[in-house]
Amino acid sequence: MKLWGGRFTKGEDADMTSFDNSLPTSKLLYIEKMLLIAKKIVSTLKINRVKLQKAVKNGFLNATDLADYLVKKGRPFRDAHTVVGQAVLFAEKHQKALEDLTIEELKQFDQIIDEDVYHYLNIQESIHKGIKKEML
């Protein structure tokens, strides 16, 4: 099954054919309508970069990057997860973003943290990394 010109058509892919046969026509029509609605939404989407940056900064998106940093430094993930949780709670309590914590504040959660952590906590870096394998 392929999306061609806004319509689903049968393709030669056997896997997709079995998928097509497993769904009733009414479900396929429903999926097609949902995809058309999604297409309209995405085509008219306007991104407010200022609001996006603020939301990303306030959302602790870089908490995962902090965990990755700790793992790269040799901490088992379960320990890194605990450290990051403590750092996030501290940051929330003090109304700060992770990248705004001082090195002394971060070190209270794990002495392995050093100045190079700020590269990992940089929001722009977090956004551009996307795939975590790029951090390795």
Secondary structure, DSSP 8 states (H G I E B T S, - for coil): -EEETTEEE--S-HHHHHHHHHS-HHHHHHHHHHHHHHHHHHHT----HHHHHHHHHHTTTTHHHHHHHHHHTT--HHHHHHHHHHHHHHHHHTT--GGGS-HHHHHTT-TT--TTHHHHH-HHHHHHH-SGGGG-
